[in-house]
Amino acid sequence: MQFIDQAQIIIRAGRGGDGIVSFRREKFVPAGGPSGGNGGKGGSVIFEADSNLQTLLDFKFQREIFAKDGVKGGPNKRSGATGEDKIIKVPCGTEIRDNQTNIIFGDLTKHKQKIVVAFGGRGGLGNSHFLSNQNRAPEFFIEGKEGESWNIKLELKLLAEVGIVGLPNAGKSSLISAISSARPKIANYPFTTLVPNLGVVRKIDGNGCLFADIPGLISGAAEGIGLGHDFLRHIQRTKILIHLIDSAAENPINDFLIIEEELKKYGNGLLDKTRIIVLSKKELLESNNLNVITKKLENLSKKKVLVISSSLREGLSQLLSEVWAEI
């Protein structure tokens, strides 16, 4: 399934039905009077979160979504039917905003959570509504009102508790495949991961915790360079970030600083999140060199640095213990 996390659509609520002009004309009813009914209200456009959906792919092919119009009134004071609401289902974590003003209409984070974004137009009034002692035979009606129309931007932000970030080829996909049942593509070249991968990791009590492997960041990601800018939004909702650094890289210390700088530039509270710093691929270095890099990182970050090997399954239990303690 193709992962689409942004979409732009035009939505329009239904127009209210018109009132009508009608007079009751029946045998043996010499003064039937006005009997034009009111029009029905137009349908509204409602967004609903659905935990079974994972992508905004449907909106790639459906760019305009309209609710039903209300039905005009009938004779004998019959009101027109209300237009059917249009319910649009989106993945949990979808943010809905106006594309022109960037104002947020709502943020759907829970299953079955709903929000009315475009309200249907009010139905018009028939001539029976205007009957009075001064006007016994009104011959006018009111048309229904147009429904609201918006140019909407949908933005999906994954609802993971733990985000894994790092430079390309730092071992993020290997880590999530080692601790969960997720099976992302793993290869020995940069940008193997092109979309976020999700994996459920079981806690000691049996409950699941959602981890997100974010595609590799590079210098300038916060300004839109590489893939990072498109996917940094997915770690905005996380509670914890695992900052993964390739211990066998040419300059692991510089790699650490690059990611920290991108988190700072992007803002949105990313740098304020709890971060667990992890050196990966320990099997590729001798212990002396590994200790030197670990000490330098700890002095620089003022944090404890964990050392793991996803391929050998070493250090993973300690890493998960740190994650559970923070959560």
N, C-alpha and C positions, 0 to 999 in steps of 0.2 A: 504494500500500500504506500502510495506517495505521501510524504510528510509535507503538508502545507500549513504554515503557522500564521499567515497574514492573508487577508482578503478584503476587497472593497466591493460593496453592493449598494444598490439603490432600493430602498423600501418605501412603500406607499400604503397607507391605511385606506380603507374603503370610504367612498363618498356616501354621505347620508342620502336616503331616498327622499324624493320630493313629496310634499303634500299635494292634494288634488282638490279641485273644485267639483262638487257634486251636490245634487239636490234630490231629496227623497220624493219620488213620484210613483205613488201606488194608488190603485183603485180604492175608493172610499177613504183616502187619506188626503183631504183637500189642502192641508197646510203641513206638508212633510218637513219642510225646512232644509237647511244645509246639512249635508251628511258626508262631506269629504274627509277622509281619514288622514292621519299623520304618516310621514315616511319613517322607515326604520333607520336605526343608527348604523353607520358603516362599521365594518369589522376592523379590529386593531391588529397591529403586528407585534407579536410577543416572542421574545427569545427565551429558550429554556435550556438549562444545562443538562447534558446527558453523559453519564460516566462511561457509556459504551462507545462513545466517539473519541477518537484520538487525533483527528486532523480536520482542517477546514477545506479539504479537497472538494467537497460538494459545491462550494461557492466559486470554484474555478470555472464551472460550466453554467452556473445560474447566477447571473449578475443583477437581475431585477426580480423583486419579490413583492407581490401585491396582495392585499387582503380583499375580501369580497365587498362589493358595494351594498348598501341597504336598499330594500325594495320600496318603491313608492307606495303611498297610501291607496286605499280602495274606497269604494262607495259604502254607504251604510256605516260610516265611521270606523271602517276597518283599518287598523294600523298595518303598515308594511313590515315585512320580516326584517329582523336585524341581520346585517351582513356577517358571514362566518369569519371568526378571527383566524389569522394566519400564525401558526406556531412554528417557529424556526428553532430546530435543535442544534446546539453547538457543544463542543467538548467542554468539560469542566476546566476552568482556568481561562476562559475567553473574556477578554476585555472589549467592551463595545463603546466606540467613541464617534463623535461627529467628525467627518473627514475635513470639513472646512475650518471649524473653530477648535478642533482637538479636545472639545469638552467630553468628559467621560459620562456616558449614560448609565453604565453599570458594569460590574465585574462579577461574573458568574463563577463561583468557586465550589458550589455544592450541588450534588445530584438533585434534579427536579427544581432547582431554584429558577424563578421566572422574573422577567422584567418586561413591562410594556414600554416599547420604545416609540411607537407611532400610534396615536389614538385615532379611532375612527371618527368621521365627521358626524355631526348631529343631524338627525332626521328633520325634514321640513314639516311645516304645519298645514293641515288641510283647512278648508273654509269653515268647517264646523267649529273649529277652535275660536273663531272670531265672532260667533253669534253673541249678540247683546241686545239690550232693549232699544238701543239707538240704531243698531243695524241688524234687522231681522233676516236679511238675505245677503250676506257677504259673498262677493264674487272674486275673491282673490285667495292666494295661498302663498306659502314661503318655500323656496327651494331648499334642498338639503345642502349642508356644508361639505366642503372638500375635506378629506382626511389628511393627516399630517404626512409629509414626505421628507425623507432624510437620505443624504449620501453618507453611508455608514462605513467605518473601517473596523474590521474585526482583527484582533491580535491575540493569539494563543500564547499563554505563558504556562509552562508545565508546572504541575503541582507536586514537585519532588521535595522531599525533606532534606536530601543531601545532594549537592552538586559537585561533580568532579571536573576540575579545570586544570589546564596546563598547555604547554606548547604542543604543536603537532608531533606525534610519535613519542609522546612521553609515557605511554602505557595505560592510558585511560580506559580504552576498550578492553584491554587484557585484564585490568583490575575488575571492571564490572562483570566480565564473564566469569571471573574466578570466584566472586562472592555472591553471584546470583545466577539465575537460569537464563539470563539474557545472552544472546549469541550474536553480537555485533561483528561486522567485518574487521578482521585483524590482519595487517600486512606491514612489511618493513619499509614503508614509505610514508611521507607526510600526507595529511589530509585524507587518510583512509576513511575516517568518519565524516560524513557529509550532513548528517542529521542527528539530533539528540537521540540517544538510546536510553531507554528506561529499564531498570531491573529492580525486582522486589527482593530485598534481603531480609531474612527471618531473624527476629530478635530472640533472645533466650526464652522469653515468655511465650513465643510462638507468633506474636503479631508481626505484620510485615511493615517494612520501611522502604520507601521508594527512593532509589538512587538515580541520578541523571548524569550520563556521560555527555559532556558538552563538546562539540567539535573544536578542534585545536585553535587556540588564539595565537596571534602573532603581534609583533610590534605595530601599533597603529590600528588595532582592531576596534578600539572605541570610536575611531573616526571613519570606520567602514572598510578598512583594509582587510582582505582575506574573508574568512567566513565568520569571524568572531562577532562582529557587530550585529549580524542577523540573529545570533543565538544567545548573546549575553542576557537578553530579556528573560530567558528561561531559568536563570539562577536568581532572579529577583525575589522569588517566593521561597527559596530554600532557607532552612534554618542554619545549615552548616555547609561550608565549602571545604572540600579536600583538594589542596593545592599539590598536584603531582609533578615531580621534577625528575627528569631522566638523569640518574647518577652517572651514566656513561657518556653524557653529552660533552661537547667541547668545553663549555663553560656553564656548569650548573648554577653557579651563583648569579651570573648574568641572566640566565633563564628565569630564575626566581624573581629578579627585579623587574623583568619585562612584564610578567603577568601582574605583579602588584601594581605597576604603573597603569596598566590597562584597566584594572578594577577601579583605581582611583579616578581615572579620566572619565570612565563611564558613569560613575556616581550611582545614584539611586540606592545608596546605602550598602553597596556591595562590599566596600572596604570595612564597613562596620560589622559585618557578619563574622561569626566564629570561623576561623580557618585552621585546619589541621594540615601541617606541612609534612609531606611524605616524599622520601627519595625512593624511586622505583628502580628495578633491574639491578638489584644488588649483586646478582650472580655474575655480572660483567666486570666487576671491579675487585681488586684485592682489598682485604679488610683495612689495611693501613690507609690507602687512598680514600676509602669510603669514610673512615673516621675523620680524616682531615676535612672533607667536604661537609660532613655532618656538623662538626664543630663550627665551621665558618658560617653555615646557615643558621645555627642556633644563636651565635653571637650577633648576626645581622638582624634576625627576626625577633629575637628575645622570646622565642617559643621553643618548645620541645620538638625535635624532628624525628619522625619515625622512618624506619628503613624496611622496605618490603621487597619481595620477589613474587610477582603474580604467577609466573610459570612454575616456580618451585613451591608455591603456596606457603611461603614463609613471611611472618610478620602480619598476616591478615587478621588473625584473632586479636592481636594487640590493637590494630587499627580500628576494628569494629568495636572493641571495648571502649576506645576513646570516643567513638561516635555515639554509642549508647549513653555514655556518661554525660556528654554534652547535651544530647536530646532530653 
